């Protein structure tokens, strides 16, 4: 028999055996502490039977390895994070991983041995992250952040399994918590967006606010624009680089995906705003002489020095407050642009390409809440055409 289950006190223990290749002798192994013998309905991955079945399968196909005393903290800090750095990922992505590990996972599960991790441990971590306030008094993490924490932990345990650090992935069956980015998404109405743009028409960053609210650019994309990326005669802007924040410092990076590298069409009003900004910078360059920077940044001060991306968020928040408009984050200007385009009947594929999404499916997943009314209107129009 490859394995069996036995009750010990109020819990259940799974037993199985393997053959030591060095001696040819059979060696028994066990793991206890399961609160149930048979799987729940639906299965939750926390029964002795589910664990034993996964072990027996790996023993039979030769992939089983004896578990080590590796803790979650050791796995993440000594193995998984260094492995991610060797993949030459974007600096912002690596910084995000490190923050997730340091701030969310290690404080909650760092001391737990990886083989001993259970779905219940992960659930408890998510509940803690979602309900505990930060030292600054902010409420718990958003559903999206909780998803990210679980995703990083699952990726690390899967990596440990594939690289022989543990015999099996103890949380392979755990699903990321529900919730979409729409849970924390806010957008302005057409009137709100129009009021903001009208009030900032003479602002130094009028071109920037217009690009954010009419084309849905990300903060890093706006901050990373250089004049080499702008073709005013051809009425296009190429998104090729971004300026993002890593460890508090602004660094130049690449768009997150291949779709993020794109050309964004400009209309006559945007071209006029950009021409006015270029003319203003030319005057500033003339006044500054040799002290003017050579980077060609659009989002820069009077000496051509690029501003920190966080500055854009701070200025936006200050203007929103001063104008008495509904408070939204700078990133919500992107949601505003997308929502208003979809509500105006712009095809999802066009919106997806403008935003730099990898596929229209992503766009639909984020902005599905905008679509119901559009579907009704489209259906009514077709009925009128065919039946009226």
Number of C-alpha atoms within 10 A of each C-alpha: 5 15 17 15 18 13 16 11 8 9 15 20 23 24 18 19 18 19 12 10 8 6 7 9 11 11 10 12 12 13 16 16 17 20 14 16 19 16 15 12 6 6 11 14 19 22 21 26 21 17 20 21 16 14 22 18 13 15 18 11 8 10 14 19 15 12 16 13 13 17 18 25 22 17 20 24 16 11 15 19 16 12 14 14 13 8 9 10 12 15 18 20 15 18 15 15 18 16 14 19 23 16 13 22 22 19 12 20 20 19 13 18 17 27 23 17 17 19 17 14 14 22 16 13 19 24 13 16 23 16 12 13 13 11 7 6 8 9 13 17 20 17 21 17 20 23 18 18 25 23 15 18 22 21 14 22 25 18 18 21 20 14 10 15 22 22 20 24 21 22 23 14 14 17 14 18 17 9 14 16 13 15 11 11 15 18 21 21 14 12 8 14 20 13 13 19 16 13 12 16 14 11 13 15 19 19 24 22 23 24 22 22 24 19 21 25 26 21 21 23 23 23 27 25 22 21 15 11 18 20 14 16 7 10 15 18 20 19 23 18 21 24 24 23 18 15 11 10 11 19 17 17 18 20 21 17 10 12 17 22 18 17 18 18 15 20 9 10 11 20 21 14 20 23 14 15 19 14 12 13 21 14 11 16 18 11 13 14 10 10 12 18 17 11 13 17 21 25 22 18 15 16 17 21 17 21 17 19 23 18 11 20 14 12 12 17 15 12 15 16 12 9 12 9 14 12 16 17 16 21 18 20 26 22 24 25 25 27 25 19 19 20 15 10 12 13 12 19 15 13 21 19 18 19 22 25 19 15 13 17 14 12 19 17 12 18 19 14 11 16 15 10 11 14 11 11 12 12 12 11 13 12 11 10 9 7 7 7
